Amino acid sequence: MKTFGTIISDARKASGISQRELAAKIKKDDGTTISAQYLNDVEHDRRNPPSEHIIAQMAELLELSNDLLCAAANTLPDDLRKLALKNPDKFEEAMRAFRKSAK
């Protein structure tokens, strides 16, 4: 499986967008944009994957699955985390069904 950074890099290049252009479109929680250097570090796996807030923007801008990016980042999307905490039995049942169907 590709790393989070490789997935982002490949999708960005396929879209014909520079790191600087993509970074200028991605907003942190405080409303400021991420830097091109930060994006470069993420793409080269020199940084841990970003927050789910930033992952969601990357997914949208690069037309990628947010769920796939979260999996590559070793995290759960916020909506699934909330559902898992609210309905742990159903979440476990869903995970078992997913594992079974993925084999």
The 8 nearest C-alpha neighbors of each residue, nearest first, counted from 0:
[[1, 2, 71, 3, 6, 5, 70, 67],
 [2, 0, 5, 6, 3, 71, 4, 7],
 [1, 3, 5, 4, 6, 71, 0, 44],
 [2, 4, 71, 6, 5, 72, 7, 1],
 [42, 5, 3, 7, 41, 2, 44, 6],
 [4, 6, 8, 2, 7, 3, 42, 9],
 [5, 7, 3, 9, 4, 8, 10, 1],
 [8, 6, 4, 10, 5, 9, 11, 42],
 [7, 9, 5, 11, 42, 10, 6, 4],
 [10, 8, 12, 6, 11, 7, 5, 13],
 [11, 9, 13, 7, 12, 8, 61, 6],
 [10, 12, 14, 8, 13, 9, 16, 7],
 [11, 13, 15, 9, 14, 10, 16, 8],
 [14, 12, 10, 11, 15, 9, 16, 8],
 [15, 13, 11, 12, 16, 10, 61, 9],
 [14, 16, 12, 13, 11, 17, 10, 18],
 [17, 15, 14, 11, 12, 20, 21, 18],
 [18, 16, 20, 19, 21, 15, 11, 12],
 [17, 19, 21, 20, 35, 22, 16, 38],
 [18, 20, 35, 22, 17, 21, 23, 34],
 [21, 19, 17, 23, 18, 22, 16, 24],
 [20, 22, 18, 24, 23, 19, 17, 16],
 [21, 23, 19, 35, 25, 33, 24, 20],
 [22, 24, 20, 21, 32, 25, 19, 33],
 [25, 23, 21, 22, 26, 20, 32, 60],
 [26, 24, 22, 32, 23, 33, 56, 21],
 [27, 25, 32, 30, 31, 33, 24, 28],
 [26, 28, 30, 29, 31, 32, 33, 53],
 [27, 29, 30, 26, 52, 31, 53, 32],
 [28, 30, 27, 31, 26, 32, 33, 52],
 [31, 29, 26, 27, 28, 32, 25, 33],
 [32, 30, 26, 27, 29, 33, 28, 25],
 [33, 31, 26, 25, 23, 27, 34, 30],
 [32, 34, 22, 25, 26, 27, 37, 35],
 [35, 33, 37, 36, 22, 38, 32, 23],
 [34, 36, 19, 38, 22, 37, 18, 39],
 [37, 35, 39, 34, 38, 40, 18, 33],
 [36, 38, 40, 34, 39, 35, 41, 33],
 [39, 37, 41, 35, 40, 36, 42, 34],
 [40, 38, 36, 42, 37, 41, 35, 43],
 [39, 41, 45, 37, 43, 38, 42, 46],
 [42, 40, 44, 38, 46, 4, 43, 39],
 [4, 43, 41, 39, 8, 40, 44, 5],
 [42, 44, 40, 41, 45, 4, 39, 5],
 [45, 43, 41, 46, 4, 42, 40, 47],
 [44, 46, 40, 43, 41, 47, 42, 39],
 [47, 45, 41, 44, 40, 48, 43, 37],
 [46, 48, 49, 44, 41, 45, 72, 40],
 [47, 49, 72, 46, 41, 3, 50, 4],
 [50, 48, 53, 47, 54, 51, 41, 52],
 [51, 49, 52, 53, 54, 48, 55, 27],
 [50, 52, 54, 53, 55, 76, 49, 77],
 [53, 51, 50, 55, 54, 56, 28, 27],
 [54, 52, 56, 55, 51, 50, 49, 57],
 [53, 55, 51, 57, 56, 52, 58, 50],
 [56, 54, 58, 53, 52, 57, 65, 51],
 [57, 55, 59, 53, 58, 54, 60, 25],
 [56, 58, 54, 60, 59, 55, 61, 53],
 [59, 57, 63, 55, 65, 61, 56, 62],
 [58, 60, 62, 56, 57, 61, 55, 63],
 [59, 61, 57, 62, 58, 56, 63, 21],
 [60, 62, 58, 63, 59, 57, 10, 11],
 [63, 61, 59, 58, 60, 64, 57, 10],
 [64, 62, 58, 61, 65, 59, 68, 67],
 [63, 65, 67, 66, 58, 68, 62, 59],
 [64, 66, 68, 58, 67, 55, 69, 63],
 [65, 67, 69, 64, 68, 70, 76, 75],
 [68, 66, 70, 64, 69, 65, 71, 63],
 [69, 67, 71, 65, 70, 66, 72, 64],
 [70, 68, 72, 66, 74, 71, 67, 75],
 [69, 71, 73, 67, 72, 68, 74, 66],
 [70, 72, 68, 3, 69, 73, 67, 2],
 [73, 71, 69, 70, 48, 74, 3, 68],
 [74, 72, 70, 71, 69, 75, 48, 68],
 [73, 75, 69, 72, 70, 76, 71, 51],
 [74, 76, 69, 80, 77, 79, 70, 73],
 [75, 77, 79, 78, 69, 80, 51, 66],
 [78, 76, 80, 79, 81, 75, 51, 82],
 [77, 79, 81, 80, 76, 82, 75, 83],
 [80, 78, 82, 81, 76, 77, 83, 75],
 [79, 81, 77, 83, 82, 78, 75, 84],
 [82, 80, 84, 78, 79, 83, 85, 77],
 [83, 81, 79, 85, 84, 80, 86, 78],
 [84, 82, 87, 80, 90, 86, 81, 85],
 [83, 85, 81, 82, 87, 86, 80, 90],
 [84, 86, 82, 83, 81, 87, 80, 90],
 [85, 87, 83, 89, 88, 84, 82, 90],
 [88, 86, 83, 90, 89, 84, 91, 85],
 [89, 87, 91, 90, 86, 92, 83, 93],
 [90, 88, 92, 91, 86, 87, 93, 83],
 [89, 91, 87, 93, 83, 92, 88, 86],
 [90, 92, 94, 88, 93, 89, 87, 95],
 [93, 91, 89, 95, 90, 94, 88, 96],
 [92, 94, 90, 96, 91, 95, 89, 97],
 [95, 93, 97, 91, 96, 92, 98, 90],
 [94, 96, 92, 98, 97, 93, 99, 91],
 [95, 97, 93, 99, 94, 98, 100, 92],
 [98, 96, 94, 100, 99, 95, 101, 93],
 [99, 97, 101, 95, 96, 100, 94, 102],
 [98, 100, 96, 97, 101, 102, 95, 94],
 [99, 101, 97, 98, 102, 96, 95, 94],
 [102, 100, 98, 99, 97, 96, 95, 94],
 [101, 100, 99, 98, 97, 96, 95, 94]]
